[in-house]
Amino acid sequence: MDTGGLGIGIILGSTRPRRRGASVAAWVAELASTRDARYTLIDLADQGLPLLDEPESPAKGDYAHAHTRAWADLISPLDGFVFVTPEYNHSYPAALKNAIDFLWAEWNDKAAGIVSYGNAGGTRAAEHLRGVLSAVGMVHVRRHVTLDNRADFDGYEARPVDHHDRALAGLLADVEHHALAMREVRAAR
């Protein structure tokens, strides 16, 4: 499987100051850098997206604001995504939902994987996120990597161990495999 031409975004879904997600996303990016696909770290805190302010539905693709067009230009060329999300109150952050809601066609028929963290490994956040990814036409892989706040962090720094690395390698392979397949689906539209 030749994955060298794939572009995969690693989306850091928390914008909270002193977030644990920065170290999780850095770990994902470090492991991903050893693969053939091209991975790009996208920090939502750097995107300047306000609360959804587009006057038209994103399904129309008629974006009125420069920040939305810049976001679309960043997301559109990518073939898949790894979403790094915490669990806040049994779900994922509002900033991540907002960022997804800004766009439509840019997400359609692309692959996604989820790396979550939280008191229960962020599993409830991941399950909520899966429903939204399906709604915007993304194909999410079954494999899911979790980090527990108490066992897998030293303060705000993620401390993944071998089994996390193996699980993440499998998730990345799954995302790449699905991204290749979905590239063919997009080409057939």
C-alpha positions in Angstrom: 0.0 0.0 0.0 1.6 3.2 -1.2 0.7 5.9 1.3 3.4 8.4 0.3 1.0 10.8 -1.4 -1.5 11.0 1.4 -2.0 14.1 3.5 -3.3 13.5 7.0 -4.2 16.3 9.5 -3.7 15.8 13.2 -6.3 18.1 14.7 -5.7 19.1 18.3 -9.3 19.6 19.5 -8.7 21.5 22.8 -8.0 25.3 22.9 -7.9 25.4 26.7 -4.8 26.9 28.3 -2.5 24.4 30.1 -4.2 21.6 28.1 -2.9 18.1 28.1 -3.7 17.7 24.5 -0.6 19.5 23.3 1.6 16.7 24.5 -0.7 14.1 23.2 -0.8 15.7 19.7 3.0 16.0 19.8 3.3 12.3 20.6 0.9 11.5 17.7 2.9 13.7 15.3 6.2 12.2 16.4 5.1 8.7 15.7 3.4 9.7 12.5 6.6 11.4 11.3 8.1 7.9 10.8 5.4 6.9 8.3 5.3 7.5 4.5 2.1 9.6 4.6 2.6 13.4 5.2 1.1 14.3 8.6 0.4 18.0 9.6 -0.4 19.1 13.1 -3.3 21.5 13.2 -3.9 23.3 16.5 -7.4 24.7 16.7 -6.0 27.4 19.1 -4.1 28.8 16.1 -7.0 28.9 13.7 -8.8 32.0 14.9 -12.3 30.5 14.4 -15.0 32.4 16.3 -18.2 30.8 17.2 -19.9 29.7 13.9 -20.7 33.0 12.2 -21.3 32.0 8.5 -24.7 33.3 7.3 -25.2 30.3 4.9 -25.1 26.6 5.6 -21.7 25.1 5.1 -23.3 22.6 2.7 -23.5 25.5 0.2 -19.7 26.1 0.3 -20.3 29.8 0.0 -18.1 31.1 2.8 -18.5 34.8 3.6 -15.6 35.2 6.0 -11.8 35.0 5.5 -11.3 32.8 8.6 -13.7 30.2 7.1 -12.0 30.3 3.7 -8.6 29.9 5.4 -9.9 27.0 7.4 -11.4 25.4 4.3 -8.2 25.8 2.4 -6.3 24.1 5.2 -8.7 21.1 5.5 -9.7 20.6 1.8 -6.5 19.1 0.4 -6.1 16.6 3.2 -7.1 12.9 2.8 -7.8 12.1 6.4 -7.5 13.2 10.0 -6.5 12.1 13.5 -8.6 13.9 16.0 -6.9 14.4 19.4 -9.7 15.1 21.9 -10.1 15.4 25.6 -13.3 14.4 27.4 -15.0 17.4 29.0 -18.2 16.5 30.9 -18.7 13.3 29.0 -18.2 14.8 25.6 -15.6 16.5 23.4 -14.8 20.3 23.4 -17.1 22.9 21.9 -14.1 24.3 20.0 -13.8 21.0 18.1 -17.5 20.9 17.3 -17.4 24.5 16.2 -14.4 23.8 13.9 -16.2 20.8 12.3 -19.4 22.7 11.9 -17.8 25.5 9.8 -17.3 23.2 6.8 -19.1 20.5 4.9 -17.6 19.3 1.6 -14.1 19.6 3.0 -14.9 16.7 5.4 -16.9 14.5 3.0 -15.6 11.1 2.1 -12.4 11.4 4.2 -11.0 9.0 6.8 -10.7 9.8 10.5 -9.2 8.2 13.6 -9.6 9.3 17.2 -7.0 9.6 20.0 -8.8 10.6 23.2 -7.8 11.3 26.8 -9.6 11.9 30.1 -10.6 10.3 33.3 -12.0 7.3 31.5 -9.6 7.6 28.6 -11.9 10.0 26.9 -14.1 7.1 25.5 -17.4 9.0 25.9 -15.9 12.0 24.0 -14.8 9.7 21.2 -18.2 8.1 20.9 -19.9 11.5 20.7 -17.4 12.6 18.1 -18.0 9.5 15.9 -21.6 10.6 15.4 -20.7 14.0 14.3 -17.9 12.7 11.9 -20.5 10.4 10.4 -22.9 13.3 9.9 -20.3 15.2 7.9 -19.6 12.2 5.7 -16.4 11.0 7.2 -15.4 7.4 7.6 -14.0 6.8 11.0 -11.9 3.7 11.8 -12.9 1.3 14.5 -9.5 1.4 16.3 -9.3 4.1 19.0 -6.4 5.1 21.2 -7.1 6.2 24.8 -4.9 7.8 27.5 -6.1 8.0 31.1 -5.6 11.2 33.0 -4.4 9.4 36.1 -2.3 6.6 34.7 -0.8 8.0 31.4 0.2 11.6 32.3 2.8 13.3 34.5 1.0 16.5 35.2 0.2 17.9 31.8 2.7 15.7 29.9 1.5 12.5 28.2 3.5 9.5 29.1 2.5 6.8 26.6 4.0 3.4 26.9 4.7 0.6 24.4 1.1 -0.6 24.2 0.0 3.0 23.4 2.6 3.2 20.6 1.5 -0.1 19.1 -2.2 1.0 19.3 -1.4 4.4 17.7 0.7 2.7 14.9 -2.3 0.5 14.1 -4.7 3.5 14.1 -2.5 5.4 11.8 -2.3 2.4 9.4 -6.1 2.1 9.5 -6.5 5.8 8.8 -4.1 5.6 5.9 -5.8 2.5 4.4 -9.2 4.2 4.6 -7.9 7.5 3.3 -6.6 5.7 0.2 -10.0 4.1 -0.4 -11.9 7.3 0.2 -9.6 9.1 -2.3 -11.0 6.8 -4.9 -14.5 7.5 -3.7 -13.9 11.2 -4.1 -12.4 10.8 -7.5 -15.5 8.9 -8.7 -17.9 11.7 -7.7 
